[in-house]
Structures are given as structure tokens and as C-alpha cells.
Amino acid sequence: MNFDRKELSNIQLLDLYKKLLKPRLIEEKMLILLRQGKVSKWFSGIGQEAISVGITAALDQDEYILPMHRNLGVFTGRDIPLHRLFSQWQGKKTGFTKGRDRSFHFGTQEFKIIGMISHLGPQMGVADGIALANKLKQNGKVTAVFTGEGATSEGDFHEALNIAAVWELPVLFVIENNGYGLSTPTNEQYRCENLADKGIGYGMESHIIDGNNILEVYTKIAELKASLAVNPRPVLLEFKTFRMRGHEEASGTKYVPQELMDMWAIKDPISNYKEYLVNVGVLSEELDAEFKATIKAEIDEHWAITQAEPEVEADLSEELNDVYQPYKYEEVNPSKEIENIRVIDAISTALRQSMERHDNLVIMGQDIAEYGGAFKITEGFVEQFGKGRVRNTPICESAVVSAANGLSINGHKAIVEMQFADFVSSGFNPIVNLLAKQHYRWNEKSDVVVRMPCGGGTQAGPFHSQTNEAWFTKTPGLKVVYPAFPYDFKGLLNTAINDPNPVVFFEHKQLYRSVYQDVPKDYYTLPFGKATLLKEGNDVTIISFGAGVHWALETLTKNPEIKADLIDLRTLQPLDTDTIFASVKKTGKCIILQEDTLFGGISSDISSMIMENCFEYLDAPVKRVGSIESAIPFVKALEDQYLPKVRFEEGLLELLKY
């Protein structure tokens, strides 16, 4: 192995050696503890340490790194106290996730490290968002994100590299090509000769680096870091290395040919670097022994600290309170000056006034810039706020949502417009696994609003007409808003943007230009979790949201003899159960109308809650009405049959006769 020290001093050479030794010695300790049954699981990075150590050493302490589960050298390179790492692995309270997640599945703002989730790929999009925030701040900082050769097969890899290239983001995409994705060899993962060749397709600079040569890693990253500070751009780096142990220890390495193991054992990054340092007179055996003794003593000391810590005790209130970041609602009362506007105008005005109020707010989506979005909601925004904050995106929902999360991590607010709510299926993973779980997992907010133009009635067919709120009301950590009137759209959207928690904001397309209302001109907010009682009566309680509210109003106008409490939920998570229960206890009958298909929808949960909490007040079973159990069709006659508007009137009259 050829080492080139370039201009590095003896002190720098020894510092890199000590940084290499530390993760290796920790691993050796963990493997012993694993065999003793004192550690439950371990993902080994033995043989790959030079990549993590070299990159971390070359970056500034305040530059974000997004590692994988085989990058212990990143964490030790940032000087995280070892007992905190050990406590994280052991599920102790003083770890980074309070026992809620294992291994390196965590982040820490203190040390500017954002760990991966088991889906691997989404963290590359998160790196894009972090880098975008750096670019908007013009701070010259670089972001490094790790992935393995296996995860380069994921769509998130393509999406994240494409976004970074188009937006010229200062990201180092680090591929640790270690030969196997669990047991699948590289020849079953990709057909290009080198993964670095993929950079050509993105118009991206790329390099192949010996991942076992600490000096090559460190000096190349230092060179690129200096270059990216002047000329921001993404760079794809393929590090050739090898995984000397199993995917995790239980997997073993029987599937690896012995001659391959022998070949890479000769290339061990630590023993070779040690030999080089000894040969050039920088390291002696005595000094080496001293380094090892010091590190081992530190490991033993900090392991003892972790062992002395108590096991986690379940605390129900703490678990529930940590699902969301605490947020004190900021009430801004509306002015007396009003204007009669449509839903679409209310949304556009809320976005514009929030952009003026929050100079760190970025809006992203397909065609939202000069074109103004598919529904022209952001028309004129580029002229007022610039293309830095109003960003057209490539067609890649997953990486865009992940990037929004990265913006939040690095001090921004983000709004993502799904061109149609149906398309959110392509971005589902980061919403439910990054945004929703982030605060619960490691106490970090996800300050993202996902706007969802949704709903039927416009003959747009199966892929532009869904109302899929039930996908998200089921997911703890998300807030779900679904208004019906311009006044509520404006006030609730402003609150959604203020709230540091992730909000999925549904906007029924049929209401965009058909519903008018007097709305205050100035900025104002409305609280989440507060339903509106639109009509009052003693006959029956009607519960709905979105377009269903208007269908219910039409039905009551058509049947003036029916005296009903009509509840517009406005937000589905949090849900205003107090208003629901009070009304049901008064009327004794309840019908719930949703546009979504009935089975598994939110009306089922509301019905169950009413049965559990108001059973003795009921004079009839709770009635649910929804769309038929099929995809939403295109032709008007079929769509009318699909939607529950007519069936709602029939169900209401039937319930009143009970």
C-alpha cells in the first residue's frame, strides 16, 4: 500500500493513527461482550475504518455527517463520550434515543451527526436538504453522506444525486463499496464497472479512492472540501474496501470465498498504516503500546459507567409527550378588514404572508416556481421571494420530502407541495419513517408541511382524485389538517407552518374555486384540535370534513325539517373529541361522512370512540357513510356512484327513523 503524507506533519500522522485505533479497539471489546451475551447485536466496520476516520478528520466539527451503521469512526472522530455511545447501544436512558432505537439509528445536533434509518436510502435526500440550507446561508459548509453499494440500487440514491446535481449542492456522496449487501455480491447489485461511473449520468464529478488508505482518504477529502467551499457542487466518491465480518455478527461470512478474505486481510487499513509510520520513524512500538493502553483504559472506564446506569423504566406520559415537539400555539387574531375570496386565494395568501413572516421558509414542489404550480397557488412567488426559496423540483417525491427534513434539521422551515395527493405514495416512506418518528426517536423536530391537493368530483380518475388522509391519521407523530372553508384554510395553514412538527395539509381540489367566504386580509392563526359547530339541532349529530361538510350542508338545505348538529372537524390529528362527545350526548344519534372508502377510514375510529365513550347516550347505532370499495373512476356517472353524497342523504334519513 502506497502512502503519501503530502504536507502532513508528524503530529497529524499520529493523530490519524490514534483515530483509526479507537474504533477498532472498541469493536474488539464489543465482539468479546457479544460472545458473553452482554451486547445484543453488532454491525462490524472492521477493515473499513479509514473511510469514516479520514472523512470526519477532514471536515469541520460543525459540518454535518450522515453515517451508516458501520461507521463507528465518525462517532469517535467527533469525540462523543464513549459512555454515551455505549448507553445508546445498550438501550440506556443516557443514550441518544432513550432506549427507543438501537445502534447508530440516531442523530445529534451537538455533534452534527444524523444517523440512518433501516431503509438506508432516504438519508441521502436528508443530506440534500442540509446542504441546501448551507447554500442558502452561504456559509461554505460541506455535507457528507454515507451509503453502501447495496443502497445505490434504491430509488432514493438516484433521486438524491439528481437533486444535488440540478441544485448544485455541496454534498459528498460517499459509497463504501465493501463487496456485499448482506450476502448479495456486487455483481448482483449493479452492472457498471465502477459505481463512480454513475456520476456521469448526473453530470457529477466522481472519484475512486482506496478506502483502506487513510492518507489518501484524508487528503482527498480535505482537497475537495476546500474546492467545494469556493465552487459548491456534489461529488460522488466510491471507496473501494471490504467488509471483513458478517453483515452483522449473526450472519457470519460463509458466503465469502476464503481467497477474497485473505486478499483483503493483507490490505488492513490499520496494520498497513502502522507499518508505514514505523518505517518513516514517526511511530515506535512503545508509543503504539501507549496509545492502545490509553484507549483501552478509556473504553473500560466508560463501559463501567454504562453498566452502572439503571435499565430504562417505562414512563407512559414521557413516551406520549415525546411523540411531538412541544409547541405553544401562537394566537394571532384577524383584523377587521375582510375580503371575499376563494379557498385557493386563502391558501395562496397564507403562503405568501408566512413567507414574509418566516425568512427561513422554503417551498418546494413540481412546477411551483415560474409556472406557479398546477393550480397557480404560488404564482408570482418567485418574483417576490426568489428561486432560492421557491424551488421547482425534479419529479422525485421521496428525496424532496427527505430534503425538506434536512432543511428542518439545518435551521429552516419547509413546505412540500404534492402536485396531487395521490403522488404522495412515492414519498410515503420519508413521511412516515423520518418526519413522523424523528422527534420521538432522537428529540429533533421535523418542521415540514406537506400540502396535499386531493379529492374527487372533477373526473380526474384513479391517480388524481384520492383522498388518502387515513394513510397518515394512523401514523403517530404526524398532524393532519383537512379544512372546508377559506377562513379555516388560511388560519390553519399559517398555524401548520408555525408548528415545528410535521403537518400533512389536505386541500380538496373541488373546493379551490367553488367556495367563497369573507376572510380577514391580514395574517392570523387558528388552533389545531378545535372543530367548528356549523349548525345546531337536537335530532342528530353529523360529523364530516373537507368536501363532505358541503355535501352535508346541501342535504340539510334540501331537508329543512332536520335539526342537526353539524360538526366540521377541520383537523383530524389532533381530533376534537370533546365537541364530538358533547354533541352526541345531546342528540343521541350520530352519522359520520367521509369521502374516502369506508373500510379502515377515520370514520371507523370516530365511531369506535363514540361507542366507547357515549354508548349509554345513544338511541341508535353510529352510522358511517363513505365511498364504495373501489378505486375512484373517471367517467362522471361512475364517479357519482363512487362518491357518498347521495348515499349520505339516504343514510341520514334512515338513521332518523331508527
Secondary structure, 3 states (H helix, E strand, C coil): CCCCCCCCCHHHHHHHHHHHHHHHHHHHHHHHHHHCCCCCCCCCCCCCHHHHHHHHHHCCCCCCEECCCCCHHHHHHCCCCHHHHHHHHCCCCCCCCCCCCCCCCCEECCCCEECCCCCCCHHHHHHHHHHHHHHHHCCCCCEEEEEECCHHHCHHHHHHHHHHHHHCCCEEEEEEECCEECCEEHHHCCCCCCHHHHHHHCCCEEEEEECCCHHHHHHHHHHHHHHHHHCCCCEEEEEECCCCCCCCHHHCCCCCCHHHHHHHHCCCHHHHHHHHHHHCCCCCHHHHHHHHHHHHHHHHHHHHHHHHCCCCCCCHHHHHHCCCCCCCCCCCCCCCCEEEEEHHHHHHHHHHHHHHHCCCEEEEECCCCCCCCCCCCCCCHHHHHCCCCEEECCCCHHHHHHHHHHHHHCCCEEEEECCCHHHHHHHHHHHHHHHCCHHHHHCCCCCEEEEEEECCCCCCCCCCCCCCCHHHHCCCCCEEECCCCHHHHHHHHHHHHHCCCCEEEEEEHHHCCCCEEEEECCCCCCCCCCCEEEECCCCEEEEECCHHHHHHHHHHHHCCCCCEEEEECCEEECCCHHHHHHHHHHHCCEEEEEEEECCCCHHHHHHHHHHHHHHHHCCCCCEEEEECCCCCCCCHHHHHHHCCHHHHHHHHHHHHCC
